[in-house]
């Protein structure tokens, strides 16, 4: 944490927001870790968690809009990414099929849950971007999912900053908890996908 301490809290917050914005297209960005780190660095500032959560939600929603726009326009960057990753392309096709005919409530749940699955946001955004008829209703659920995820990750960091006296321990526990939750959600989804239809 010595090198991190040289960076002001404001810069960490900016870095976290850019990571959240960009991880729609680049899911390997450690956006959750950076948000937790920003929470830990600003936890003593009155009102900081609330403002950070609002910023994270906005960045998350804007990231969805950006990837949706790129997919809808057939941007070469997106097409190359799908062409180079057959598994990603197959996941996008599966989600497109899953979205068709779903009730609004089921669609909303799917969009929110995707935020908690590694690369789930990327797959969902691409699927919707290539299905223009889904885009309008998707934006409502994307905004809801952005608020839910922002509240979750900021609260996780804030709680751990108050439970543990050591910053590195708070960061480690927060990241481990977030990873465990994401892994559990991904496993549940995989099991449901493998379950034969009745």
N, C-alpha and C positions, 0 to 999 in steps of 0.2 A: 504493500500500500504506500511505500515511500514515494515512488514516482508519481502515483495518482495524487498524492497530497499536494504536489506542486501545481496541479491544475485546479483552477478555481471552480467552485460549485456551479457557477453559471455556464462555464464551458462544458462541464460534464452533462448538464441538463440539455444544452444545445446538441451535443454529440448523441445523447440518448434519443432526442426527438428525431434527428436525422436517421438514426438507425431504425427507429420504428417506422418512419416514412419509407425507408428503402427496403425493409425486409419483406415487403410484399413480393418484390421481384427477386431479391437476394435473401432467401430464408436462412442462410447460414450466418447472417449478421446477428451478433449477440444482443439483440434489442432488449430482451427482458433483463439480462444481467446489467446492462447500462442504465436501465430505468431504476432498478433496485439500487445501484450505486449512486445515482442522482438523488434518490430518496434519502439514503444514508448521509450524503454530504449536505443535505439541506434540511434534515429532520428537526434541527433546532430553530429554524426560521419559521415564525408564525405564519400559518396559511400556506406554506410552501407545498405540502403534499396535495392540497386541493388544486392549486394552480398547475402543478406538475401533472396531475391526473387529467385535467382539462386539456393541457398541451399534448399529452400522450394520446388521448382519445382523438383529438383533431388530426394529429400526425398520422394515426392509424387509418382514419377515414380517408384522408387525402392520399395515402399510399394505395388504398383500394381504388380510388378514382383514377389514379395515374396508371395502374396496371390494367384496369378495365379499358381505359382509353387506348393504351398501346395494343391490347389484344383486339379490340374492335377495329382498329385501323390496320391490323395485320403488320405491325412493326417487325422489321427483319430481326431485331434483337430477340423478340418473343418467339418468332418462328424458328430461329436457330436454336433457341433453348429447348423447344419442344422436339425438334428434329434430333438433337443430340442426346435426349433423355427419353427413350421409349417408355420407361416406367412412369415418368411424369405425364407423358401424352396419354397413356392408358388410364391414369388416375383422373385426368381432366375429362376424358370421355365417360368414365364411370359416373363422375359427379354430374355431368350434363344429363345423363339418363336418370339419375336419382332425383334431379330437380324437377323434371317434367312430371306434371300431374300431382305434385305435392300440395298439401293445404298450406295456407299462409303460416299457420302455427308451426308446422313441421319444417317449412323452409327457414323460418326464423331460428328455430332450434339448431338446424344444420349450420347456419351461418355463424351463430354464436359459438357452437362447439368447435368449428373449424379454427377458431382463434387459439384454441388450446392444444391443437395437434401440430407437431412439427411439420412445416411446409403446407399445412392445411389451408392457410389463408391464400397462399400462392395458387394452389390447385383450384380453389373455389373461385378466386378472381378471374383466372384464365377461363374456367368453364362458363362463367357468366358473361365474360367479355366476348366469347365466341357464340353466345346465345343471346342476341340483342333483346328478344322478347322478355328475358328475365331481368334485364338491367334496371328497369324503373322500380320494381318492387324490392329488388336487392339492395338498393341504396338505403332504404329505411332500415333493413335488418343489419346492414353493414355499420350504420351509425350506432345502432343498439349494441352490436357486438364490440365496437370500438370502445364504447363507454363501459361495458361490462369488463372487458379485458384490462382497460386502464385502471379501473377501480380495484380490480383483483391484484394486479402486479404492484401497484403503488401501496395498497393496504398491506400486502405481504411484506414489502420492504419496511414500511413504517412500523408494523408490529414487531418485527425482528430487531429493529433499531432500538425499541424500548425494552425488549426482553433480554437482550445481551449487551454487556458493557463494551465488548470489543467489536470494532467496525468490521474486521476481517471475518469474525465468526458470524456476525449478522449477515454479511454478504454470502458466506458459504451456506448457511442454513437456508436463506431465502432462495438461492439458486438451486440447491438440492430439492427443496420443497416444490419449486416451480417445475423442475425436471421430472420429479416423481409424479406430479399431477398430470403433466402432458403425456408421460409414458402410459399412465393408467387409462387416460381418455383414448389414446391411440389404440391400446389393446382392446378396449371395449368395442371400438368401431371396427377393428379387424375381425373380432369374433362375430359381430352382427353381420358383417359382409359375407362371412363364410357360412353363416347359418342358412340352410336351404329354405326356400320360400314354401309356405304351406298352401 
